[in-house]
Every structure is written in structure tokens, then in C-alpha cells.
Amino acid sequence: MVEGGLLMRKQGSGTYVTQPAYSRNRLSTQPSDSVCKYIYMPILQDDMEHSYQNLLLTHISHILMLCEQKLISQEDGKNALDFIVPLMDMHPQTIGFNPLNEDYFLNFEQYLISHLGIDLAGKIYTGRSRNDMTPTVMRMSIRDSMLAVYERLLALIRRLLALAEENQGRIITGYTHCMPAQPITLDHYFLAIAEALVRDMDRLLSAYQNLNRSPLGACAMAGTSFPINREYTAQLLGFDGIITNTLDAVATRDYLLELAADFSTLGSTLSRFAQDLYLWSTAEFNYVSFSDAYSCCSSIMPQKKNPLSIEHIKSKSSHLTSTYLDIAMCLKGTSYGHCRDLFECMPPFWDAVEQVTGMLELSIGTLQDITFHYDRMEFTASMNDSILTDMADFLVQKDRIPFRSAHNIIASAVRAQGDNPSSKITLKQLNKSSKQHLGHDTTLTESEWASLQSPRSSVANKRSEGSPAQSSCRKMLLSLRMAADRCNEQYNKIINSLQLAEQFRKEQIDVLKNGTHFEHN
């Protein structure tokens, strides 16, 4: 019978496939029930979900190379491709992967032998091993998943830049330690998040350079005596080159650690952003409201509207940090070569891909239909003493006193005022504090003092680069648009490179089928 794409039969207490893999001739028994259940089955299920197409592409490219190098005849290569290429349009369950044949690689070998015969199917395994085949397929599958991450991260950056443009000059309080600090603008805030995400994007694009190298042709770990062409298969599969050292090619999983670390950093950015929105949505802040489509209700409290997506964005970042630790611990203590320990790296990595994709999609969706309460934002900024740093700065400029003295004058006036946010410091209180510290009043006039009370004036008076002043924000918006365009160009370059590889591979298949001479760069 077929169960979950696996050809099964009853055997004692378990249900397994009838034929063992050809490669198990060294062993006298089949894998145990527990080995099948806890080792081979989970890996097979992951591979069926993520790697079927890339397994076929790797076989196709290797066959083309064997023909190009005259290691097998063009007739054998054509016959093999005539059978394998149509499998690209079939579901992986068609092949019937099963745990008695161990992993994906040996399952497919068994399938080819049963349909093509060992004389033909056995030839196409010349000059390679599952030790180099597996990481090749793995890198290609990870590459596919990264394209989706790049696309969504770029979309989120674009959305933040759009929000920055839509909310230029909108006053909001900037916070440190979750306490009112200084007035900023909403566009200044969104530009800060966008700039952080551009760095996250740069890191992930940089990691692609290490990911997109081909291990194929390294064989078990020491290469092969057959005159294979590793650069040719790398070109066929869309890699930017090969991992030269054959031991390094099969042993390394550092690209997983690099990507996992970058995922964790991205998750931290998104989680901190979500935490701000979370606080802003509370009744006490009331700065923003979220769409009903990204909210949920209480089962008992009828008035509740809870920020569903935001809470999950915050918590999902923990999975990304855990992934890095999982992979690092899987690799810890393993010798630098191929070993089964390396397979345990993939389940947490695939989960991380799903989690980071979910965080990005939820963030984009939440921001597509978010409502800002501008009056509440500006009113709060005008009442929470966030302009007092500007007052200290003005004292330094007007009275030519040290900043620490100005800081002490303002701080003492605040302490004397007490915990009354609705009461603002008067010039009289300021001068009283000045006498305590300097022995004389300030030179500020009532009109000067009144002009310092506005959060808008605070923002407008900023002169340093990167501040919330609108001239500065406009420059940052332009700069970040250019950065996003640069990231998009790199993303498109990756897409184009893979499309060219696909076109080249199809051309080489046609060359083989037509019986003409192979030509490639």
C-alpha cells in the first residue's frame, strides 16, 4: 500500500517497504523500527516537502556533465534524461520514498534502478556520492526559501518608507527606558526601523554569497579519479562557483549558522518594532489602532480587541534565536567531515524559515491597515516634559553656561514641580532653580520661554544630521529609498542568474537530445 507517498508493507509491529536499498549490502539486517521512525522518516518527509525538484535538477546536471566529459555515452545520458526530466512535473509521492531505503538520495537511486535497470541507473552515479549530493540539494532548497524571505523583507521596507512619507512631520514622543524622552516625528521613527531592516537585508544578501557555492563533485570527501567538471555542474545549477576543497565542501554547514544568526538579528528588529506598536495600541497610549483582520476577541470580556498579530510577531523571534543555538549545538563536537549529526541541523532551520516568513507577512499585513491617532500623539508630547532637553540646550546657547549646569537647573525645577504632568515649569520656577545653582536668574524672557514649550519647535530646531527635523528626514527617506533600490537590484541579479542557469540547463538538455557537441563557457 501507499502511505504518505511511501510504498509500505506490514512487517511485525511496523509498516515498511519490501525492498532494502542496494547500498545496504554491507549490512545483514534492515533498519530497525525506531531508526525508521525517528531518523529516516522525519528526514524523508522534510526532503519531500523542500527538496524534490532540486534532487531531480542535481541528477539532470550531473548526467549532462558525465556526457560532456564522455564518462557515459550520449545515448545513455539521453535515455536517463528522458526518464528523469518528466518527473519534474510529478508529485514526489509518485516515487514512493520509504525509510527502509534510508534517505532521499538512496530512495531515488532505488527508484531509478527499478525503472531503468542497474546498468543504466548505476552509471549515472559515477563520480559523486550522497555526501556531496545532499549538501548540494540542501543549498539549492535553502536558496529557494531565501528568495521568498528577500522578497517579503523588501516589501516590508517599502511599506515603512511609504508610511514615513505619509506621516512627515507628525509629532510623537520619543522614548528611552519606556519613559518620555524627546519629541520626534512619526516619519523619523519609521525611518529608524527601515534603516535597521536595510542592514538586516544587507546581511542576508551577503550570506547568499557563501550559500550559493556548489559542493557537487566533492564525492565522499576526497574527490574522485574520474575527470569530472565541477564548474560545469555549478553553472548548470545556478551556483556562483564551487567550494574548492572537497573536504570543506561536504563538511561545512557554516552557511546555516550565518543565515540563522541573520534571522535572529532580523527577528530582534521586528520584535522590538512590534513591542513599540504593542505599547502604542494600549488605552494608556492610544497612539494606534489595528485592523480587525489582525486582531482577536476575548472569550469572556465583550469589550476586548486584542493585538493578535503583534503579539505573535514579538514571540516568534524567540524561535529564530533558538534555531541558531540548535544548529550551533548540532555542530559542536562534530569532526570536520561528513556525519549524520549534520542532518539534525535542518529541521530547526526549516522552522526558522517558516517563522521569519510569518513575521514578515504579519508585519506587512498589520501595517497595511493601521490607524494613527495624531492628535493624541501630539497632545501627549506637549504634556510630558519631553521638551526639557531643548530648554537645557537653549540655556547653554543663551546664557553661555556649561551644559551640566543647565541640566542641573532644569532637573531641580522638575523635582520641585513634583509628579504633576499637567503642570509645566514656569520661568519663575526656572529662575529660582538657577539662583540655587548659579546665584542668579537666567537671561531668558517670557517670550523666549514660551517659544520653547512646543514639541514642533523642538523638532524644527534640530540641526544635526539624522535628527527628526524635516529637512533631515527628507534626506534619510531619499537615502533609504536608494538603499532599498540597491537591495532590490541585488535580489533581481540573483533571480536573473538563476533564470539564466535554467535557460542554460535546458539548452544543454536539447544539445544532448539532438546529439550535437557540447559547448559552454
N, C-alpha and C positions, 0 to 999 in steps of 0.2 A: 504494500500500500504506500501511498504518498502522504506524508505528514509534514506540513510546513515547508514543502519543497524538497523533503528528504525521502529517498526510497527506503522503506522500512520493512523489517520483518520481526516477528516475535522471537525472542531468544531468552529463555528463562524468565527472570523478573523484568528484563528490559526489552526495548523495541529498537532493533538496529538493522543495518543494511547487510545484505547477504555476502557481498564480496569485499575482502580486505584490499587495501591499496597494494599495488605492485611493489612499492618501496619498502613494505614491511617484511620482505623475505628474510631479513636478518633476524626477525623475532619469531618466536614459536607460538605466540598467542595474540589474539586481538586485544585492542584497548579495553580496559575494564569499564564497567558501567559508570563508576564515579569519574574516571578520566573523560569519558564521552560527555557526561552530563555537565561537569564543572570546568572543563578545559576546552575541548574541541567544539561542543555545541555553541557556547556563547560567542566564540571567535567566528565560527561559521555564520552565525546569524548577523553579526556585525559586518562581516565581509559581504554577505548577500545584500545588505542594505546600502553599503557605501562603495563597494569596490568591483562589482560585476563588470561594468563597462571597461574599467581600466585594466582589469585582468585580461580581457579579450584584446584590448589595444596593445598591451605589452606582448602578448603572444604574436599578434599580427606583425608588430615591428621587428620582433626577433626573427621571425620567419623571413621577412624581407631582407634582413641583414645576412642571414645564412645563405640565401640565394645570391645576394650581391657579392658575398665573399666566396661563392662557389663551394660552400661547405655542404649544401644539399643541392639537388638538381632543381631547375626551374619548374619542371613538371611536378616534383614532389611539393615544392612551395605553393604552386598554383592549386594543387589538389587540397592541400591543407587549408589555404585561404578560402577556397570555395566552400568549405565546410564551416570554418570559424566565422567569417565575416557576417553571414546571415544570422548568427547567434546574437549579434548586436541588437537586433530588433525583437529578441525574445526575452521573456521574463527569466530571471535567474533560477526560479523554481523548475524551469524546464530541464535543467541539467541534473537536478536531484542530488544536491550536496548532502553528505552524511558524515557522521562522526567517526565511523569505522575507517574511513579513508583519511582521517586526521584533518588536515587543514584545507584551505581553499585551493592552494596550488596542486596538491596531490589529488584532490577530488576532480579537478578539471583534467588532470593528466589521465585519471582513470576513465573519465568520460570520453576523451579523445581516443584512447586506446580501444575502448569498446566499440567505437564507431568507425575509426579509421584503420584499426589494426596496429599492432605494435611496431611493424616495420616502418610505417609512415609516421605515426604519432611519436614513436621513440626517437626518430631522427630530429624532430624539431626541438627536442630538449638538449641538443648538443650545445655545449659552451655556455651553459647557465645552470643556476641552482635556485631552489626556493629561497636560499639565503640572500640572493641579490634580487630575485623576482619580487619577494614580499615587500621589502622597503621601497622598491620602485613603484609598485602599485599603491602602497601606502602614501608615498609622497604625492602621487597624482591625485588620489582621492582627497587628501588634505588640501591640495592646491584648488580643487573644485570647490571645497567648502569655504576656502578663504575668499574666493571671488564673490560669494554671496555676502560675506562679512564686509568686504571693502565697499560693495555697492550700498549696503544699508548704513554704514558709517558715514559715507559721503552724503547720503540723503539726510542724515541727522544734522551734519554740519551745515548743509544748505538751509535746512529748516531754522536752525539757530540764527544764521545770518539774516534770513528773511525776518525773523522776529526782532532782531536788532534794528533792522531798517524801519520796521513798522512802529517801533517804540522809541524812536530817537527823542532824547530829552525828557522822557518820563521819569519823574523823581521817585526814588525808592531809597530806603535806608540801607546802608552797607553795614554788615555785622562782623564783629570779631568776638570770639567766645560766646556766640549767640546773644550778644548784647549790642545795643545800638552803638555804632562807631562813628561813621561819617556819611553824609549824603552822597549817593552816587546816582546813576541813571539805569533804567532797565536795559537799555541797549549796551551799556558798559558791562553789566552783569552777563548778558548773553554772549557778548564778545569774549569774555573771560572763559566761559565754558567752551565756546567754539575753538579758541586758541589751544586749550588743553586737548581737545579732541583731534585737532590737526596734528599735534605731537603724537597722539596715540596712533593716528593713521600713518604717520611717517615711520613709526617703529614697526608697525605691521607690514608696511611695504618693504622696509629694509629686511625684515625677517624672510620675506619671499625670496630674496636673493640667495639665502642659504638653503631654503626649502627646495628651490627649483633646480637641483643638481641631480644627475642620474647615477644611481648605483649599478645599473644594469651592466652585466659583463664582468662584475667582480667575482661571480660564481660563488663558491662556498666561502672564500675569504682570500685566496691566493691567486686569483685569476685562472687562466686556462692556457693550455698549449695550443688550442685552436686559434687561428688567426682571425679573431672576431674584430668587428669595427664598433667600438663603444660610442664614438662620436656620432656615427650614423644613426644608431638607435636613439640616442639622446635627441637628435634633430627630429626624428620621426615622432617622438613622444612630446615634443614641445619643451624640453628642458633647455636651460641656458648653457649647459655644459655637463661635464661628468665630475663625480668625486674621484679624483685620480687614484689615490691609494686604495687598493682593493680591500684591505683590512678595514680601513676607515669607512669605506662605502657600506659594508654590511654591519658594522658595529655602532656607528653613530646614531644617536637619537637626540642630539643637542638641538636640532631644529624644533623638536617638540617642546623642549624646555623653554626655548626662546619665544615661541608662539604662546605658550602657556603663561609666561611672565608678562608678555604684552597684553594678553587677555585680562590678566589680573589687574594690570595698570589701567586698562580701559574700563574695567568693571568698577574700579575705585572712583574714576572720574564720574561715571554715570551714577553711581550710588550716592556720591556727595551732592551731585546736582539734584537727584531725586529727594534727598534729605531736605534741601532748601525748599523745594516745591512743597514737600510734605508739611513743613512748618508754616509756609505761606498760606496753605489751604485751611489751617485751623481757624476756628471762630475768633481766637485771640488776635491773630494776624489779619486774616480776611483779605489777603492780597490777591489771591487767585481762586478760581473755581474750575473744576474739571468736568468734562463731558460725562453724561450719564453712561455712555458706552464704555467708559473706563473707570466706572465706579461700581460699588455694590451697596446693598442694604443690610440692615440688621434684622435678625430673625425675631427680635423682641421689641426693639426700640423704633417706633414708626418714624421718628424724625431724622434718623441717621442716613447720611450719604457718605460712604467711606471711600477714600482714595485707593482703590483696588490696585491699579497698575503701578502706582508709585511705590506702594509697599512691596510689591514683588520685584520691582527694579532694584530697590535697596537690598533686598535679601538675596537675590540671585547672584550678586557679586561675590558672596561667600563661596559659592561653588567654584568660581574661577580661581580664587586663591588656593582652594583645596586641590584643584587639578594640578597646579604647579607642584605642590607638596607630594601629591600622589605619584606623579611622574618622576620627580627627583628621588623619592624613596624606592621606586621600582628600579631605578638605575644604580642606586647606591650599592656598592659592594659587588656589582657585576663586573666580570673581566671584560677587557676591551675586545670583544669579538661577538659573534652571533650566539645568542642563547634564548631560551624560551621566556626568560624573565621579561624580555623586551615586549612581548605580546601584551603584557598586563598594562602597558602604557596607554593602549588605545581606547579602552572603554571610558576612562575618565576624560581623555581628550575629546572624544566624540560628544560626551555630555557637555563639555565646556563650549564646544561649537554651538550646540543647541541653546545653551544658556545665554551666551553672548548675543546670538542672533535674536533670541527672545527679548533681551534687554533693549537692543537697538530698535526692534519693531515696536515694542511697547512705548519706548521714549518718543519715537516719531509720531505714533498714533495719539499719544497723550497731548503732544504739543500742537497737533493739527487743529484741535478744537479746545483751546484753553482760553479762559476769560480772565482778564486783568481788571482789578478794581483800582483804577488810577487815583481817584480822589482819596481813597483810604490810604494808599501808599504815601501820597504827598502830605496828607494831614499828619500821619504818624511821624514822618520825617521832620515836620515842623514843630512837633511837641516833645521829642525825646532827647533833646540836648545834643544831637549828633553834630550840630554846627559849632560846638565849643572849641574844637581844634582850630577852626578858622579864626575864632576870636583870639586864641593864643598867638596864631601866626600874625594877625593884624597888630597885636600889641608889640611884637618883635619889630615889625616894619615901621610902625608909627612912633613908638617910644624908644626905639634903639636899645632894648633891653635883651639879655640872654633869653633864649627860648625856655630854659629850665625855670627862670624866674617867672616868665609869663605863664608857664604850665602851673607853677605853684599858686599864682594869683587866682587863676581860673578854678583850680581844684579846691582851694579853700572856700571860694564863693559857692561852689556846688555843694560842699559839705555843710556850709551854713544854711543853704537853702533847704536842706533836708530832702526826704523822699517824696517830693511833690512834683510829678511830671507836668502838671498843668500850670505850674508857676515858673516863669522864666526869670533868669538872673537880670537884675536891673543894673544900670550904670552906677547907681548909688552903692549897691552891694559890691560891685566890682572895685570901685574906688576904696571902699572900706577894706577890702582884702589887699589892695595894692599898698595901702598905708601900713598894714601889718607886715608886709614883706619888704617893701622898699622905703617906707617912711613918707610917701607922698602919693597923691592921686595920679591916675593916668591922664594923658592929654586928650583922650577920646571925647568927642562931642556927642550929644544925644542923637544927632542925625547919622553920624558915623556908626554909633552903636546900633541904631535901628536898622541900618543897611546890612548889618551882619546877621540879622535874625532869619534871613530867608535861605532855605536849602538850595533854591535855584541860584542865588548869588554865590553860595559856597561852591557849587559845581562850576559855574561860569568863571570864577576867579582862579580856577586851577590852571597852571601853566606848564607843568611837567608832562613829558611825553607819556602816553598810555593812561592818562587820567580820564575821568568821566566828562571833562569839558567836551562840548560837541565837536569842536574842530579836531580834537584828538580822536574822538570816537569815529568820525568820518574817515580819518586816515587808517585807523585799525580795521574798519569794515572793508575798505578797499584792499588793504594788505591781506586780510584773511580770505577775501574772495579770490585773490591771486593765488594764495596758498592752496585753497580748495581746488582751483583750476589745475594747479600743478599736480596735486594728488590725483585728480581725475585723469590727467594726461598719462600719468604712470599706470593707473588702472587700465586705461584704454590700450596702452602699449602692451600690457600683459595679455589682454583679450586678443589683440591683433596678432601677437606672437603665437598664441595657441591656435588661432584660426589659420595662420599660415602653416603651422605644423600639420594641422588636419588636412589642409589642401595638399601639402607635400606628400603626406602619407597616402592619400587617395590616388595621387598621380603615380606614386611608386607601385601601388597595387595594380593600377592599369598597365604600367610598364611590364610587370611580371605576367599579367594575364595575356598581354599581347605578344609576349615572347621577345621583346626588344631589349636592348642593352641598358643597364642601369647607369644613370648619370645623376650626380648630386654634388652639392658644394662640400 
